[in-house]
Amino acid sequence: MVKTPKDIVRDGYDRLASAYRKHYQSDHETNYPNWLASLVPLLPPTSKVLELGCADGLPTARYLSQQFDYLGIDLSPVQIELARQNVPAAQFAVADMTALSFPEQTFSGIVALYSIIHIPLTEQPVLLRSLYRWLKPNGYLLCTVGAGEWTGTDENWIVPGASMYWSHTDASTYLSWFTAMGFTVVHSDFIPEGNSGHTLFLLRK
């Protein structure tokens, strides 16, 4: 049976389990707190905040759930189980982010770090428009997307036997999508990684 891109992502993160966090621990302990610190002061206390691709809850869920009404979503049941162990006070659910449904203006903040780029590029504009609708006026989206265009699969990613799928366009295309939807760019940064990198956007509705 041929796996779909989402099958590859779910099975990959299931297989990685805690190895994913260990591999990126240094990055998560340095970049993530700085990125989140740029968002948190902009949100009213006890706001509803959604995270897409929460993985094992560290560090984002632990950081945000201390101040906000937090909900973390991930495609991987293994990662969600780890998140519930790591951050028992937060709310988590196993779900495909493209299949979610929330009332308009539900959240003051949405976080999607290195997660949107795991779904096929053709599905991303529809998802991003949904995120815009789910945000309250003057709500914020903090996300990491592509810097350059690429779609593909890596085999034996981080651990033997783990495959992973990515799909993203370039930063200028994402910027054009965001502005056409009605977002205002608060700031954007190139985040280097190896020989390439990603783009971090903080956007306001």
Secondary structure, 3 states (H helix, E strand, C coil): CCCCHHHHHHHHHHHHCCHHHHHCHHHHHHHHHHHHHHHHHHCCCCCEEEEECCCCCCCHHHHHHCCCEEEEEECCHHHHHHHHHHCCCCEEEECCHHHCCCCCCCEEEEEECCCHHHCCHHHHHHHHHHHHHHEEEEEEEEEEEECCCEEEEECCCCCCCCCEEEEECCHHHHHHHHHHHCCEEEEEEEEEECCEEEEEEEEEC
